[in-house]
């Protein structure tokens, strides 16, 4: 179905249930992206997408036409994803390996030239990054992902997480501190 | 010279500082803050964004199809010409009717009291019926809950020759048949989901030698157990909502049933 999101929302509320499919098609990729970044798991992200659009449909009457549907459904998805990681403690999905001894990483960072070693290094950094992510609380992780990877500002993060802007700012800051602490071993040999 | 702390530098890094110009100037001039900011920027730049796996162009359609049967059509608001006039008339009429009914009820009540001295009688049929329905819903909710757990187990199952999952499936199967039959007329959507669930339960319970990896994959693919799991979750939350609704109805009726 063509038309802007507001027209489609009106059509759905007027009884054209299938028009909602166009909204799902239009926004599902974005919703999946943020869901995956937060949950870190494909199946969980798919479930979050389903749940977000289902909730969106059920609450469509409360959608205010002055806001954007994309932003609105994005917020719902973030909330669903946060619930998901809270429920399942999905930080475990960030696992790459069992290696957590920081001393092992100290000798693995040296050369910045592009080489097989370099790509190995990238994987090491990613692995360490994922391990570091697991040290964050669900709120910290979500706030950090929204800030650092999704480029959302403090107000948007606060809205999505239903917390005060100051709490959102603090969550991002705590996440940065913890991540820097966890990634510090990489710095030793630089 | 006022130094800036890490929190202020983080804010500045993300472009949200109120003192951006001041910090910019300061990190240029102050060696300590300059080094701190450089280290912060370097650390943050190395935290790369997680790249999600790709989803094809039909992804949205697949998602819509997976939730389509779980949503209900919104009723179109009726359009009215001269709506404002009708609104006034409707309000006026409603107010007049309300007053009339109130007055009639008052006088009828007075006459009734004179003719029939009040005796407490139990007239709680509605309440009883609500209570019964609630019990049924609670039991059904429990069944869906157990089914959900079985499907989750199935989703994450390792190949095994043990049979606890089969035993649970057999138990659920007989109950599932009863529920499916009882809601066949009243709730076709629920009946369809229970039917799907029953087919999966039959497959699981009839595996004689445990579940091999191949069989698990087949089950997940052929029976679309992931889709079913989602369907069961939706139904469970709906039944849960109904239970709460009935619960509050029973609570409300309690006060007026005598």
Interface residues (C-beta under 8 A of the other chain):
Chain A: X12 X13 X14 X15 X17 X18 X20 X21 X24 X25 X26 X27 X28 X29 X32 X33 X36 X37 X40 X42 X43 X45 X46 X47 X49 X50 X53 X54 X57 X58 X60 X61 X125 X126 X129 X145 X147 X148 X149 X153 X154 X169 X172 X173 X176 X177 X179 X180 X183 X186 X187
Chain B: X6 X7 X10 X11 X14 X16 X40 X43 X44 X46 X47 X48 X49 X50 X52 X53 X55 X59 X60 X61 X63 X64 X66 X67 X68 X70 X71 X72 X73 X74 X75 X76 X77 X226 X230 X234
